[in-house]
Each structure stands twice: as C-alpha cells, then as structure tokens.
Amino acid sequence: MALIESVCVYCGCACKLLYEVEGNKILRVLPCKNDDISDGNPCIKGITINEVCDEGRILKPMIRKNKDGKLKPTSWEKALEFI
C-alpha cells in the first residue's frame, strides 16, 4: 500500500489530497494537512472522489421493474420517460 500526495481531480481549486493506493485502486482519500488552499479541510466531493473512480460505478441508465427486481441497462430515452 502506498500513500500518494496529489491534487483533487474534482474542480479547479487544486486542493492537495493524500491517496491511499493499493495496486491500481484508490482505497481511501485523506486530507493533506499542509494544503494552503483548503487548510487541510477539503470539501466532501474531494474526500469521496474515490467512490466515483471505482470500476463498479454505474455508467449508463439502469431501471428496476419492481422494488425487489434487478437493475437492468436501458436507453436514456426510456430512463427519462420512466422518471
């Protein structure tokens, strides 16, 4: 496991973050205490950026036919019509 200091990829402020990495996966994101931009208190979007960089992230619209049903891929048109 490695701890890598880098900037947040969420917005253009470039807050420093510490990425706890193992293999090719970000396990956890920690605040960087020596950051002049965020004073060591980055926003929630930066601290949780690893959740949207996950391979398990949904990349297309999904619809469930009923409450207990399994999510299935659908088109954007059908998804927008459904909601």
Order of alpha helices (4+ residues) and beta strands (2+ residues): beta-beta-beta-alpha-alpha-beta-beta-alpha
